[in-house]
Amino acid sequence: MAWPNGFDAPVAGWLHRPLREWAEALLDELRLRREGLFNVVADAHVVG
């Protein structure tokens, strides 16, 4: 028996329209550097 599939959240659509500004602010390089959450240079290589 196959595992039941749920539903796909329309994340791409959200990030292109209603949540775009929020996502850009959340991932802003200066903000990430200031808050020290990630090593922005190293993480950029991982993400691509």
C-alpha positions in Angstrom: 0.0 0.0 0.0 1.4 3.4 -1.0 1.8 6.1 1.6 -1.0 8.7 1.1 0.2 12.0 -0.4 -1.0 15.1 1.3 -1.4 18.3 -0.6 1.3 20.6 -2.0 1.4 24.0 -0.5 1.5 26.7 -3.2 4.8 28.1 -1.8 6.1 29.3 -5.2 3.0 31.3 -5.8 3.1 32.8 -2.3 6.7 33.9 -2.7 6.1 35.4 -6.1 3.1 37.5 -4.9 1.8 38.0 -1.4 4.8 37.0 0.7 7.6 38.2 -1.6 8.4 41.3 0.4 8.4 39.3 3.7 10.7 36.7 2.2 13.1 39.2 0.8 13.3 41.0 4.1 13.7 37.8 6.0 16.6 36.7 3.8 18.2 40.1 3.4 22.0 39.7 3.5 22.6 42.7 5.7 20.0 41.5 8.2 21.5 38.1 8.3 25.0 39.5 8.9 23.8 41.9 11.6 21.9 39.2 13.5 24.7 36.7 13.0 22.2 33.9 12.2 24.3 32.5 9.3 27.7 32.8 7.8 26.3 34.5 4.7 29.3 33.9 2.5 29.6 30.2 3.4 25.9 29.6 3.2 25.7 31.3 -0.3 27.9 28.5 -1.6 25.6 25.8 -0.2 22.4 27.4 -1.6 23.9 28.2 -4.9 
